[in-house]
Structures are given as structure tokens and as C-alpha cells.
Amino acid sequence: MSKILIVEDEVAIADLEKDYLELSGFDVEVANDGLLGLQKALEEEYNLVILDLMLPGIDGFEICRKIREDKNTPIIMVSAKKDDIDKIRGLGLGADDYMTKPFSPSELVARVKAHLARYERLIGSAAEVNKIVEIRGLKIDTTARRVWVNGEERAFTTKEFDLLTFLASHPNHVYTKDELFSEIWDMESIGDIATVTVHIKKIREKIEMDTSNPQYIETIWGVGYRFKV
């Protein structure tokens, strides 16, 4: 459930906004003065802040500026002031939206939902975590295309990395040299499957403690190779 902070000194307006948002399924807290609102916004985690402009203690502009120094939480600024200069200033300080009072509670709910959805999309995109394959001291970062063996980074050519990653991502599956050549080089082997053998040899030299007794890439005689787990 998304958690929303309303910073609004007019109790009747704050209560109305709170009621509509809670009916829409949000968890809502209210701060009726600027200093308390700023403290809550900085010390607690909210999915969105609805921030009045004219507040006792500290105004909405200053609250917005301080929040933006620390967090990217969506902020909807609300005010009875209709001057464009205030809207421009608020948006310039980092507010995501500016609503002029009076407005319908249903419009506020709609804007809250829109900003939350947009923020979630942005966070989802930015927070993409590198895909890591990690097996017995071998660590492959498939996103950054980096490989470590027992904490020591090793350098791989493009095809060496692609071949190692493919095998490690399909553990215990036996692949023929033709299948590996077709998968990694994206063409029929046309009799040049020795390329696979050479690359397997180079990979083993970089990841195996004993290439004569490999612990990762195993030769299945008469068939091909498999990555052991």
C-alpha cells in the first residue's frame, strides 16, 4: 500500500484529502504545520508528498527544496496562489506538479495515481540489477560482462565471455560443438568446430585451477561439453 504525506495547515482541507485518498486505498498521514511536515518527509519513507505552499513555521517552497536535497519522492504542491511565478518557482525547486485551490478531491486522487505510476516506472527502470551467475568461486556479471575467479577479475574476449556465459546459464546441459558454434557464432559450423575447442581451452586456462581436471567445463567424450554445478 502506497504511503502518502499531506502537509496542510487547513484541517478541513487536509481531512477531506485524507478521506478521499484512503477510500482509494492509500495509507495517509497528515502534518498540520511546515516544520512537522518537513521532519516527517525527511525521517520517514513516503511514496508521495502533497505539500501546501503557505504553511506556519516554514513555507512549502523551502520544504520542497530541503526534500529534494535528500530524496526523489514525488511532490504535488498545492496553493490558493494562482500566479504563474509561484508555479514556476515550485516546479523549479523540484515539485512534480502544482495544483491551484480549489480543486476537486477526485482530481487530486487521479493526479496522485498518475505520479505514483510514473515514479514506479522510473524506479523500475533505474533500479535494474545486474544479472549475476555465481558458482563455486566463479562470478559472472552478465550485464557488465565481467568475470571473477575467487575474487580476482579475469579478462575475456567477446566470444570467450559469450561462450562461458551461455554454458554457465545452462548448467548440466550437454551441448555438441556444432550447437555451441551455432549458438555463439550464430551460423552453421560448416566444419569449423575447432573454433569451439580452442575457445573452451582458453576459457579453462582462465577459470580452472587444473585444466587437466576441470571443475567447471566438463568434456563429454564423443558428444561435447557441459557446465557442471
Helices and strands as residue ranges (DSSP letters): E 3-7, H 11-23, E 27-31, H 34-43, E 48-52, H 60-70, E 75-79, H 84-92, E 97-100, H 105-126, E 132-135, E 138-141, E 146-149, E 152-154, H 158-169, E 175-176, H 177-185, H 194-207, E 217-220, E 224-227
